[in-house]
Amino acid sequence: MGRSDSVGCVYNRGMTTPKTTETETAAMPNFDAGANGLLPAIAQDAQSGRVLMMAWMNAEAFEETLQTGQATYYSRSRGKLWRKGETSGHRQRVREVRIDCDADAILLKVDQVGAACHEGFASCFFRVVDSDGGVREVEKRLVDPAEVYGDASRKS
């Protein structure tokens, strides 16, 4: 993967992880900084810049994501790796990976196939909080979760 330290740390999709220099290693995610070795990972549409979802990554999920080019997260509820789209087919092809300045958050720029949200929306951020504190949905569902997962409680 091509690397750059100019804006956080950038990994461009295209090849497996090469040996890193000391400077590049310092720019890798610091999984020790996160509770239980987990860091927040934001998925953003590579074309539009729209935020699609937030999930968690551990070192294993991060490495698998780099190796396969498909978003892989860590499911806290299931206690195992979660390969986005494995059940639903709603996969995320990773175009670019960025690490924030403190190396404690990850940004994935992805090509999303289908709905990113397990509730059937394009983005998990489909609700708006109004100035009066009310919450309302501002998007329409793309898919019925019951048809995709069998029930809305399964995530993929």
C-alpha positions in Angstrom: 0.0 0.0 0.0 1.2 3.5 -0.7 1.8 5.5 2.4 1.9 9.2 3.3 2.2 11.0 6.5 1.0 14.4 5.1 -2.6 14.1 6.4 -2.7 11.6 9.2 -1.5 8.4 7.5 -3.0 7.3 4.2 -3.0 3.8 2.8 -4.1 3.5 -0.9 -5.7 0.3 -2.0 -3.7 -1.7 -4.4 -1.1 -4.0 -2.8 -0.4 -5.9 0.4 1.2 -4.3 3.4 5.0 -3.8 2.8 7.7 -3.5 5.4 7.3 -0.2 7.2 9.9 2.3 8.3 10.1 3.5 11.9 8.3 6.7 10.9 5.5 4.7 9.2 5.2 2.4 12.2 4.7 5.4 14.4 1.8 6.4 12.1 0.0 3.0 12.3 -3.1 2.8 14.5 -2.4 2.6 18.2 -4.7 -0.2 19.2 -3.3 0.0 22.8 -5.0 3.4 23.1 -8.5 2.0 22.7 -10.5 0.1 25.3 -10.0 -3.6 24.8 -7.7 -2.9 21.9 -10.5 -1.4 19.8 -10.5 1.8 17.8 -13.4 3.6 16.2 -13.5 3.1 12.4 -15.6 5.5 10.3 -16.8 4.3 6.8 -17.2 7.2 4.4 -18.4 7.0 0.8 -15.3 7.4 -1.4 -17.3 9.3 -4.1 -19.6 11.6 -2.1 -17.8 12.0 1.2 -21.0 11.0 3.0 -20.5 9.3 6.4 -22.0 5.8 6.2 -21.3 4.2 9.6 -19.1 3.8 12.6 -17.9 0.5 13.8 -14.9 -0.9 15.8 -11.6 -2.3 14.6 -9.0 -4.3 16.4 -5.5 -5.0 15.0 -6.7 -8.2 13.3 -9.6 -6.5 11.6 -7.4 -3.7 10.4 -4.8 -6.1 8.9 -7.5 -8.1 7.2 -9.0 -5.0 5.8 -5.6 -4.0 4.3 -5.0 -7.5 3.0 -8.4 -8.1 1.3 -9.5 -4.6 0.4 -12.9 -5.4 2.0 -14.0 -3.7 5.2 -13.6 -5.9 8.2 -14.6 -4.8 11.7 -14.8 -6.3 15.2 -18.2 -7.0 16.5 -18.3 -6.3 20.2 -21.7 -8.1 20.7 -20.5 -11.3 18.9 -16.9 -11.0 20.1 -15.4 -11.8 16.7 -14.5 -10.3 13.4 -17.3 -9.0 11.3 -16.8 -9.0 7.6 -19.1 -6.3 6.3 -21.6 -7.7 3.9 -20.8 -11.4 4.6 -24.5 -12.1 5.4 -26.3 -9.3 3.5 -24.0 -8.9 0.4 -23.8 -5.2 1.3 -20.1 -5.0 1.2 -17.6 -2.1 1.4 -14.7 -2.1 -1.0 -12.0 -0.1 0.7 -10.4 2.6 -1.6 -8.3 4.4 1.0 -7.5 4.1 4.7 -6.6 7.1 6.8 -5.4 7.3 10.4 -6.0 10.4 12.5 -3.3 12.5 14.1 -3.4 10.7 17.4 -3.5 7.3 15.7 -6.6 6.4 17.7 -9.3 6.5 15.0 -9.5 5.1 11.5 -11.3 6.4 8.4 -12.2 4.0 5.6 -13.1 5.6 2.2 -15.3 2.9 0.6 -17.4 2.0 -2.3 -20.6 0.8 -0.7 -22.7 -2.0 -2.2 -26.2 -1.8 -1.0 -27.2 -0.4 2.4 -24.5 0.4 5.0 -26.9 0.3 7.9 -28.3 -3.0 9.3 -31.6 -1.2 9.6 -31.8 -0.9 5.8 -30.7 2.7 5.2 -27.9 3.9 3.0 -26.2 5.4 6.1 -26.5 4.7 9.8 -26.9 8.4 10.2 -30.5 8.6 9.0 -31.9 10.6 11.9 -31.8 14.3 12.6 -32.1 15.9 16.1 -34.2 19.0 15.7 -33.5 22.2 17.7 -36.4 21.3 20.0 -34.7 18.0 20.8 -37.1 15.9 18.7 -35.7 13.1 16.5 -36.9 12.3 13.1 -35.9 10.1 10.2 -34.8 12.0 7.1 -34.1 9.1 4.7 -36.0 6.2 3.3 -35.0 2.6 3.8 -33.3 1.0 0.8 -34.1 -2.5 1.9 -36.2 -4.3 4.4 -33.9 -5.7 7.1 -36.2 -8.7 7.7 -35.8 -9.7 4.0 -32.0 -9.3 4.2 -31.2 -10.7 7.6 -34.3 -12.7 8.6 -34.7 -10.2 11.5 -33.5 -6.7 12.2 -31.2 -7.7 15.0 -28.5 -9.3 12.8 -25.8 -7.0 11.4 -23.6 -7.6 8.4 
